[in-house]
Amino acid sequence: MACFIQKNFNFDPELKSSQSNLVTGPKEKTTMTENSAAVFIQAWWRGTLVRRTLLHAALRAWIIQTWWRQTMARLLVQRQRTQLERYSRIEWAAVKLQSWVRMWRIRQRYFRLLNAVRIIQVYWRWHSCHSRGFIQGNYEIKENQLNIQLEISLGSQACKVQQRIPLPIKE
């Protein structure tokens, strides 16, 4: 721009009119007054300043937009992580509840089987005692002696034992 002005600028101090002379192109030389040359340079400089200001404003807007996008991306990742943690807590709770229900059902089944085993054992022991023999008895502690009563039954033979054992008392 400056080369264009210098090539086409012919300063004529006698022409000091306020009329504006237009620069039509590089082929045609136009004489400019000092005032019109100053106005032309000032207009060019103002245009340069405006373009620079607009460039700086655009760069600042771009920086702010980039920061905002990064902030939004960070918030999105944080929200996603929170949702994932919430989902995993809910899933963990469901799995834990299912395991507790399975455990409860297995314990119920186990206790039913245990009760059935005890019933079978009682009947088996009763049958086995009546066919083979058994020992039955009780004891009683009174003051300083132990009373024992035993009944031993082996098939058709039975034996009853009663005994009183004195207990040593330390005084």
SVG drawing of the C-alpha trace seen along z (x, -y; Angstrom):
<svg xmlns="http://www.w3.org/2000/svg" viewBox="-39 -28 46 139">
<polyline fill="none" stroke="black" stroke-width="0.4" points="0.0,0.0 2.8,-2.4 4.6,-1.6 1.4,-2.4 1.1,-5.7 4.8,-6.6 4.7,-5.7 1.5,-7.6 2.1,-10.6 3.2,-13.8 3.3,-16.6 2.4,-20.0 2.5,-22.7 0.6,-25.1 -2.5,-22.9 -3.9,-23.4 -7.5,-23.1 -9.8,-21.0 -11.2,-19.1 -10.4,-15.4 -8.4,-13.8 -9.1,-10.2 -6.5,-7.7 -7.8,-5.6 -5.1,-3.1 -1.4,-2.5 -1.3,-3.5 -2.7,-6.9 -0.7,-9.4 -2.8,-11.8 -1.4,-14.7 -2.4,-14.9 -2.3,-17.7 -0.5,-17.4 -3.9,-17.4 -5.4,-14.6 -2.2,-12.5 -2.5,-12.9 -6.1,-11.9 -5.2,-8.9 -2.5,-7.8 -4.7,-8.3 -7.5,-6.3 -5.0,-3.5 -3.7,-3.6 -7.2,-3.6 -8.1,-0.6 -4.9,1.2 -5.8,0.5 -9.4,1.7 -8.2,4.9 -5.7,5.5 -8.4,4.8 -10.8,7.2 -8.1,9.8 -7.3,9.4 -11.1,9.6 -11.5,12.7 -8.5,14.3 -9.8,13.5 -13.3,14.9 -11.6,18.0 -9.6,18.4 -12.8,18.0 -14.7,20.5 -11.9,23.0 -11.9,22.6 -15.7,23.0 -15.6,26.2 -12.9,27.6 -14.9,26.8 -18.1,28.3 -16.1,31.5 -14.7,31.7 -18.2,31.3 -19.5,34.0 -16.8,36.4 -17.6,35.7 -21.3,36.2 -20.6,39.5 -18.4,40.7 -21.0,39.8 -23.7,41.7 -21.3,44.7 -20.6,44.7 -24.4,44.5 -25.1,47.3 -22.4,49.5 -23.7,48.9 -27.3,49.8 -25.9,52.9 -23.8,53.9 -26.9,53.5 -29.0,55.7 -26.2,58.4 -25.9,58.2 -29.6,58.5 -29.8,61.5 -27.0,63.2 -28.7,62.7 -32.0,64.2 -30.0,67.1 -28.3,67.6 -31.6,67.4 -33.2,70.0 -30.2,72.3 -30.3,71.9 -34.0,72.8 -33.3,75.9 -30.4,76.8 -32.5,76.5 -35.3,78.5 -32.7,81.2 -31.2,81.0 -34.6,81.4 -35.3,84.4 -31.9,85.9 -32.6,85.4 -36.0,87.1 -34.4,90.0 -31.6,90.3 -34.1,90.3 -36.1,93.1 -32.9,95.0 -31.5,94.6 -34.8,95.7 -34.8,98.8 -31.1,99.5 -31.5,99.2 -34.5,101.5 -32.7,104.1 -29.2,103.9 -29.3,102.2 -28.9,98.8 -27.8,96.9 -30.1,94.5 -29.6,92.6 -29.8,89.4 -27.9,87.8 -28.7,85.5 -26.4,83.4 -27.6,82.8 -25.5,80.9 -22.3,82.9 -23.2,86.1 -23.8,87.2 -26.7,89.6 -26.4,91.6 -29.1,93.9 -28.2,95.8 -30.2,98.4 -28.3,100.5 -30.4,102.6 -28.8,105.2 -31.5,107.0 -33.5,109.0 -31.1,108.4 -31.4,105.2 -29.3,103.9 -30.0,101.0 -27.3,99.3 -27.8,96.7 -24.9,95.2 -24.3,92.3 -20.9,90.8 -19.8,88.3 -18.2,85.2 -15.3,83.7 -16.1,80.2 -13.2,77.8 -13.7,75.4"/>
</svg>
